[in-house]
Amino acid sequence: MLARDVPRPALAAAVADGTATRLRRGAYLLATTGAARPSPAEARTAALARIEAVSRQLDGAHWFCGPSAALLWGLPLWRLPRRVHVVQRNVPGRGAGADLVRHRAAVAPDDLTTVRGLPVTTLARTVVDCARMLPPREGLVVADAALRRGFDADLLRRRTVETRGRGVVRARAVLGAADGGAESPGESVTRYAVLRHGLPAPRTQIPVRTRLGRFRADMGWEEWRLLVEFDGFVKYGEPAAGDPARVLFEEKRRQDAIVEEGWRLVRVTRADLRREDEVAWRVRRFVPAGVEVPDVARPGLW
């Protein structure tokens, strides 16, 4: 809600008792829980509410772009953006703030649309912009998710050939590495960690037959009998996953059965991804002797 739409005493009381939180200057969000730290879903809801507030406060034509557009399209992000990104042909003064990034550019009409009732760049333009604007690991999260939805990879890559300007080399590298087989942001960033440090692109969603049945590993190299699995907190911590101890026990049985078939398995957690070089080193240790894998990053992925 905007401050201008609410009587000042009522707004002050709502903020004081914690039922409303400030999104940005002149905009507030009614709290859904009393939790001191919002859940990922609540943080995403707040980010979307901030985008809507910006749209209501801005003067002149504007379209949300980059990570803000990705949010509106429902694409996952490795980190929620701290600032709202818009593209405008001209930049009037009203609505400005430290949490707003304005990109002054002329955008082709075919690259503009509406999502959730808000002006936004098309999905293709959004993915390419994220690949240009964001750090490579974060751009890859968005690109992987778009391909997972069935978006045409060749179309995205052709767009980077036609694109000029800052971040184009990065965008081409990110979209060249994108793989719709990644089923979560964690899997995308894990794959980025090994690509960045020179390892060849792993195959995603590898089927593995064991005495317990057939499983799918997140990624790996069949010729090396080497698998990599990303384990997010959700797998063990969310009520929907069942009893955490039981889930952990079943995962251990699954891992033992996979190892019995001659596979080596590297597990990666979100905490591990704070040190991507160590993740790559752990994988590299299991590369078969005699196989040369240069420790050189792919251009554009740094």
Backbone torsions as a table, in degrees:
resi	resn	phi	psi	omega
1	MET	NA	151.5	178.3
2	LEU	-95.6	144.3	-178.5
3	ALA	-59.5	-31.9	-177.4
4	ARG	-68.9	-15.9	-177.9
5	ASP	-95.6	-2.0	-174.4
6	VAL	-127.0	136.4	175.8
7	PRO	-56.0	138.3	-175.2
8	ARG	-56.7	-44.3	179.6
9	PRO	-61.1	-39.8	-179.7
10	ALA	-65.6	-39.7	179.2
11	LEU	-66.4	-43.9	179.5
12	ALA	-61.1	-39.9	179.7
13	ALA	-66.8	-40.1	-179.8
14	ALA	-65.1	-39.5	177.9
15	VAL	-67.8	-41.3	-177.7
16	ALA	-64.4	-38.2	-177.8
17	ASP	-93.1	4.1	173.6
18	GLY	84.5	7.4	179.3
19	THR	-85.7	-7.4	175.5
20	ALA	-138.2	139.1	177.7
21	THR	-122.2	148.1	-177.6
22	ARG	-77.5	127.3	176.3
23	LEU	-90.5	-46.2	179.2
24	ARG	-164.8	176.6	-178.5
25	ARG	-56.3	121.1	176.9
26	GLY	82.3	6.9	-177.9
27	ALA	-137.1	139.1	-176.2
28	TYR	-136.7	157.7	178.4
29	LEU	-123.5	131.8	175.8
30	LEU	-70.6	128.9	-176.9
31	ALA	-71.9	139.7	177.8
32	THR	-96.4	-23.8	177.5
33	THR	-139.3	169.4	177.3
34	GLY	-97.6	12.7	-176.7
35	ALA	-65.5	137.7	179.5
36	ALA	-67.2	-35.7	179.8
37	ARG	-116.0	119.1	-176.5
38	PRO	-67.7	150.2	174.3
39	SER	-71.5	165.5	176.5
40	PRO	-55.5	-39.2	179.6
41	ALA	-66.0	-40.8	178.9
42	GLU	-67.7	-37.9	178.0
43	ALA	-64.6	-38.4	178.4
44	ARG	-67.6	-39.9	176.6
45	THR	-60.7	-42.0	178.6
46	ALA	-64.6	-39.8	179.3
47	ALA	-64.0	-40.0	177.7
48	LEU	-67.6	-38.4	177.8
49	ALA	-64.4	-36.4	177.5
50	ARG	-64.0	-40.9	177.7
51	ILE	-61.1	-45.4	179.4
52	GLU	-62.5	-39.6	178.8
53	ALA	-63.5	-43.0	178.1
54	VAL	-58.8	-43.8	-178.7
55	SER	-61.1	-38.6	-179.8
56	ARG	-73.3	-25.9	-175.5
57	GLN	-92.2	-21.8	-174.5
58	LEU	-75.9	143.3	168.7
59	ASP	-89.3	148.7	172.2
60	GLY	80.6	165.6	-179.6
61	ALA	-66.3	140.0	179.6
62	HIS	-155.9	156.8	176.4
63	TRP	-138.6	134.0	177.7
64	PHE	-72.6	141.3	-173.9
65	CYS	-140.1	174.2	175.9
66	GLY	56.8	-138.0	-176.6
67	PRO	-63.3	-28.9	177.1
68	SER	-66.9	-41.4	176.3
69	ALA	-65.4	-38.8	178.5
70	ALA	-59.1	-40.9	176.7
71	LEU	-60.0	-45.3	-179.0
72	LEU	-64.8	-33.2	177.7
73	TRP	-77.8	-5.1	179.5
74	GLY	79.5	18.6	178.7
75	LEU	-82.1	146.8	178.2
76	PRO	-73.6	153.1	175.8
77	LEU	-129.9	145.4	177.0
78	TRP	-67.9	-39.0	175.1
79	ARG	-135.8	138.3	175.5
80	LEU	-69.2	138.7	-179.1
81	PRO	-68.9	140.1	177.1
82	ARG	-79.3	-20.8	-178.6
83	ARG	-125.0	155.3	178.9
84	VAL	-92.7	133.9	-178.5
85	HIS	-107.5	128.4	174.7
86	VAL	-131.7	152.3	172.4
87	VAL	-112.4	135.3	-178.9
88	GLN	-139.4	147.7	176.4
89	ARG	-75.7	-31.8	172.6
90	ASN	-137.4	164.4	-171.5
91	VAL	-122.6	88.7	174.0
92	PRO	-71.6	169.6	-172.3
93	GLY	-82.5	-35.6	-171.0
94	ARG	-68.3	139.1	178.0
95	GLY	95.2	-4.3	-178.2
96	ALA	-67.0	158.2	177.9
97	GLY	-179.2	165.8	-178.8
98	ALA	-66.8	-18.9	-179.0
99	ASP	-94.2	14.6	-176.8
100	LEU	-125.2	129.4	175.2
101	VAL	-113.2	121.2	179.7
102	ARG	-105.4	125.3	176.6
103	HIS	-103.7	113.3	-178.3
104	ARG	-86.9	112.4	-177.0
105	ALA	-162.5	154.8	171.8
106	ALA	-92.4	122.6	-177.5
107	VAL	-111.5	134.5	-179.9
108	ALA	-60.3	140.2	179.8
109	PRO	-54.4	-32.4	179.9
110	ASP	-67.5	-14.1	-179.9
111	ASP	-96.2	7.3	-175.8
112	LEU	-120.9	143.0	179.5
113	THR	-157.0	-167.1	178.8
114	THR	-130.5	133.7	177.0
115	VAL	-134.8	133.6	-179.0
116	ARG	55.8	28.7	-180.0
117	GLY	77.5	9.5	-177.4
118	LEU	-118.3	146.5	179.7
119	PRO	-72.1	132.8	-172.7
120	VAL	-153.7	156.7	172.8
121	THR	-72.3	153.8	179.4
122	THR	-61.3	165.7	-178.9
123	LEU	-60.5	-43.9	-179.9
124	ALA	-61.6	-47.3	180.0
125	ARG	-63.4	-38.7	-179.7
126	THR	-62.1	-46.1	-178.4
127	VAL	-64.1	-43.7	179.1
128	VAL	-64.7	-42.1	178.6
129	ASP	-62.5	-41.6	178.2
130	CYS	-63.9	-38.8	178.2
131	ALA	-64.7	-30.0	178.7
132	ARG	-82.0	-41.2	-167.5
133	MET	-88.3	-35.5	-171.9
134	LEU	-90.2	160.2	169.5
135	PRO	-54.5	147.3	-173.5
136	PRO	-52.2	-41.3	-178.0
137	ARG	-61.7	-37.4	-177.7
138	GLU	-77.0	-35.4	174.9
139	GLY	-64.1	-35.7	179.6
140	LEU	-66.8	-35.9	176.7
141	VAL	-57.6	-45.9	-179.1
142	VAL	-67.7	-45.8	-177.9
143	ALA	-64.0	-44.1	177.8
144	ASP	-57.9	-44.5	-177.5
145	ALA	-64.4	-38.8	178.3
146	ALA	-63.8	-43.1	178.2
147	LEU	-66.2	-36.2	178.8
148	ARG	-62.8	-29.8	176.3
149	ARG	-75.9	-6.7	-180.0
150	GLY	101.3	9.1	179.9
151	PHE	-68.4	148.0	-175.0
152	ASP	-73.5	113.1	-179.1
153	ALA	-63.8	-40.2	-178.7
154	ASP	-64.5	-36.7	178.1
155	LEU	-62.1	-44.6	179.3
156	LEU	-62.9	-43.3	-177.6
157	ARG	-68.7	-35.0	176.4
158	ARG	-64.4	-35.2	-179.7
159	ARG	-63.0	-34.4	-179.9
160	THR	-71.0	-25.7	176.3
161	VAL	-66.5	-35.5	-178.4
162	GLU	-84.0	-12.8	-175.1
163	THR	-86.4	143.4	176.7
164	ARG	-127.2	161.0	173.9
165	GLY	108.9	-170.2	-174.7
166	ARG	-62.6	135.7	175.3
167	GLY	85.2	3.8	-176.2
168	VAL	-68.0	-41.7	178.8
169	VAL	-60.4	-43.0	178.0
170	ARG	-61.8	-46.2	-178.1
171	ALA	-60.4	-41.8	179.8
172	ARG	-64.3	-39.5	179.1
173	ALA	-67.0	-43.4	-178.6
174	VAL	-64.1	-48.3	-177.9
175	LEU	-70.4	-28.3	175.0
176	GLY	-67.8	-27.1	-179.3
177	ALA	-94.4	-8.1	-174.7
178	ALA	-63.6	146.0	-175.9
179	ASP	-149.1	116.9	-179.0
180	GLY	-69.6	-4.6	177.5
181	GLY	-74.5	-16.1	177.2
182	ALA	-69.4	126.7	-174.7
183	GLU	-101.5	0.7	179.3
184	SER	-157.7	158.8	174.7
185	PRO	-56.6	-37.3	179.5
186	GLY	-61.6	-39.3	177.3
187	GLU	-65.6	-38.8	178.8
188	SER	-62.9	-45.1	-177.0
189	VAL	-72.2	-33.3	174.8
190	THR	-62.5	-44.8	178.3
191	ARG	-64.0	-38.9	176.6
192	TYR	-58.9	-40.9	-177.7
193	ALA	-59.6	-41.0	-179.0
194	VAL	-76.9	-34.8	178.1
195	LEU	-66.8	-42.7	-177.9
196	ARG	-58.6	-33.0	-176.2
197	HIS	-100.2	25.4	166.5
198	GLY	91.6	-5.5	178.8
199	LEU	-71.3	148.5	178.6
200	PRO	-66.5	157.6	-178.0
201	ALA	-62.0	126.1	177.1
202	PRO	-76.4	156.3	170.2
203	ARG	-79.6	141.0	179.0
204	THR	-97.7	152.0	176.4
205	GLN	53.8	62.4	-178.4
206	ILE	-82.1	125.5	176.4
207	PRO	-75.6	135.4	-179.6
208	VAL	-130.6	123.2	178.0
209	ARG	-91.8	132.6	179.5
210	THR	-138.7	175.3	177.2
211	ARG	-64.6	-20.3	179.2
212	LEU	-92.6	-1.3	-177.5
213	GLY	123.3	-166.2	-177.2
214	ARG	-102.0	131.4	178.4
215	PHE	-121.9	166.2	172.9
216	ARG	-118.6	126.7	174.8
217	ALA	-92.4	148.3	-176.2
218	ASP	-57.5	-43.1	-177.8
219	MET	-166.9	166.5	176.7
220	GLY	165.8	-170.5	-178.5
221	TRP	-128.4	105.8	-176.3
222	GLU	-62.2	-36.8	-178.7
223	GLU	-66.0	-20.2	178.3
224	TRP	-103.2	-3.1	-174.5
225	ARG	53.4	45.4	-174.7
226	LEU	-127.0	126.7	-178.7
227	LEU	-120.4	151.1	174.9
228	VAL	-128.9	130.3	-179.9
229	GLU	-122.9	130.5	172.7
230	PHE	-93.3	129.1	178.7
231	ASP	-114.3	106.1	177.1
232	GLY	-84.1	162.3	178.1
233	PHE	-60.1	-32.8	-176.8
234	VAL	-57.3	-36.9	-175.7
235	LYS	-58.1	-36.9	-176.2
236	TYR	-106.8	-17.6	-170.1
237	GLY	-104.8	-21.3	-175.1
238	GLU	-85.9	142.2	178.6
239	PRO	-56.1	-33.8	-178.0
240	ALA	-62.1	-22.8	-179.0
241	ALA	-79.8	-3.8	-177.4
242	GLY	89.1	-168.6	179.7
243	ASP	-63.1	122.3	-176.9
244	PRO	-56.3	-39.6	-179.7
245	ALA	-64.9	-39.8	179.5
246	ARG	-67.0	-42.8	179.1
247	VAL	-61.0	-44.0	-180.0
248	LEU	-62.7	-40.4	178.8
249	PHE	-62.1	-44.8	-179.7
250	GLU	-65.9	-37.1	177.5
251	GLU	-64.3	-38.0	178.5
252	LYS	-65.4	-42.6	177.1
253	ARG	-60.7	-43.4	-179.9
254	ARG	-61.7	-46.3	-179.8
255	GLN	-61.5	-44.2	179.6
256	ASP	-60.0	-41.7	-179.4
257	ALA	-65.5	-37.3	178.7
258	ILE	-67.4	-44.4	-179.7
259	VAL	-63.4	-35.7	178.7
260	GLU	-60.9	-24.7	179.8
261	GLU	-86.3	7.4	175.9
262	GLY	92.7	9.3	177.5
263	TRP	-89.7	148.7	168.5
264	ARG	-105.8	143.3	-171.2
265	LEU	-130.0	127.7	175.5
266	VAL	-111.3	122.9	177.7
267	ARG	-99.9	139.3	-178.2
268	VAL	-128.5	134.2	175.6
269	THR	-108.9	168.5	177.6
270	ARG	-60.4	-38.3	178.0
271	ALA	-61.8	-37.5	178.4
272	ASP	-59.7	-32.1	-174.4
273	LEU	-73.4	-3.3	171.0
274	ARG	-70.1	-20.9	177.6
275	ARG	-124.9	80.3	-175.5
276	GLU	-64.2	-30.4	179.1
277	ASP	-63.5	-36.7	178.8
278	GLU	-69.5	-36.2	176.3
279	VAL	-60.7	-47.3	179.5
280	ALA	-62.6	-38.8	179.4
281	TRP	-64.0	-41.6	179.4
282	ARG	-62.1	-38.5	177.6
283	VAL	-70.6	-44.4	-176.3
284	ARG	-60.1	-30.9	180.0
285	ARG	-58.4	-27.0	-175.8
286	PHE	-98.0	2.7	175.0
287	VAL	-65.3	131.4	-176.3
288	PRO	-57.1	145.6	176.8
289	ALA	-58.0	139.4	179.7
290	GLY	93.2	-13.3	177.3
291	VAL	-92.2	120.3	-178.9
292	GLU	-90.6	122.5	176.6
293	VAL	-125.6	102.8	-177.2
294	PRO	-63.9	138.4	178.9
295	ASP	-86.7	64.0	-177.5
296	VAL	-129.5	126.5	-177.6
297	ALA	-70.7	151.0	173.5
298	ARG	-68.6	136.4	177.6
299	PRO	-56.0	134.9	177.7
300	GLY	91.2	-11.6	-178.6
301	LEU	-97.7	2.2	175.6
302	TRP	-84.2	NA	NA
